[in-house]
Amino acid sequence: MTLHRRDFLKSGLVLGAGAFAAPYVLGADKSRKYRTALIGTGWWGMNILSEAMQAGQSKVVALCDVDPNQLAVAADELGGMSSDTPNKYGDFREMFDKEQIEIAIIATPDHWHALQSIAALKHGAHVFIEKPTGHTIQESRSIVNAAHNADRIVQVGLHRRIGPHHVSGMEFLKTPGNLGKVGMVKMFVHGSGGHEAPSANAEPPSGMNWDMYCGPAPLRPYNRKIHPGGFRNFLDFANGQLGDWGVHWLDQLLWWSDGQSPRKIYSTGGRPIAGEPILTEKEQTSDAPDHQVAVYEFENFTATWEHQRFGGTGADQHPFGCYFYGENGVFHMGWRDGWTFYPRDGKKAKVHQDPKFDNIPDGHNVTMLWRNFLDAIESGKKPVADAEIGHRATTLSLLGMLSYKLGRSIEWDGTNEQIPGDAEANKLLRRDYRGEWVYPTV
């Protein structure tokens, strides 16, 4: 038997209505229009911009992208949403120098997040940035420091922090006696795929500044596997599944544990199905692992991440999410399947809540996250997914990737954000930048 949300509320198991509820703006004064810019005009960037337009408090004054074809499509799409006529830029530095930006939306590949966020903050803009908050841990920390120095709001795109079933699920998890002491947490995403054949390198699309796309990262040959949209599986630009999906579910772990840091991390994986990565002048494949396991040792519990990109999800009862294993049963925090508590005592009914989304097809809650962002700007309160929260979730994902790249376990001093007594590992907390680009040291 399934105990649904309405019955769950009647049972008195949930704390008071506001105990863990994420704040978002109610009846905001829509007379204030913030001068808004979007950097990175791909599908997800335009999705965020659409939410900003629907909220009614943005005047789009600039669009920025290194691909003029994508930039033109974005301008046309914006024209269907408003009468705004933004200026178009290929270089974010020129945009910030010429425009008085009040809100910057950053939806570029991961390796650009730090430099663009810091530039926005230094120019006085509030920032809505996609996760992760850096390609390396020290980049991510620099965003937190820059936000503090600028006294501006940073909201990270961790929309599960405000989604209704995530909020109520966290209420259940944090209510004493429901799950009991938790000894283990498992986070996971599984999917489909197979052997990856190399794709031919090519000339970039007409007018595209490929050198600017690569920016501080190594200059790879252009390939359609990378742009548009495939950068997440190229370790020069992102950090694979752990740096993408993993950030969301690691954040759920941190939310539940009140931001605890792990003491030791070990990760392993590889590409036995996808095949060895290829990079030549003529062709290339991605190079992120097709499967990976990361183990995080905390003081009072153990957490694991796992993904595989080849077996599908048919045998998995839940293909995404987190399992919290407690004394009284198992709790699954999911995505499109809501959340479910499976009591240890088989005579008790399981407890379940269905999901609720702003955007039904995509299964996201960006509308509420954007409203919360505006509320934070107007009230001066912290947003629900501020720079520090985004940094902590990003850091856990990057520690897993750091261990994977080293091929061994690492210890972690979360207070000082260092790997004690391990010079080789500490070097990977940052990386050398290419060409004119200077690594942030905010």
Helices and strands as residue ranges (DSSP letters): E 2-3, H 5-10, E 34-39, H 43-55, E 58-64, H 68-79, E 87-89, H 92-98, E 103-106, G 110-112, H 113-122, E 126-129, H 137-150, E 154-156, G 159-161, H 164-174, E 182-190, E 199-200, H 210-214, G 231-233, H 240-256, E 264-270, E 283-284, E 291-297, E 302-308, E 320-326, E 329-333, E 339-343, E 350-353, H 366-379, H 387-406, E 410-411, H 423-426, G 427-429
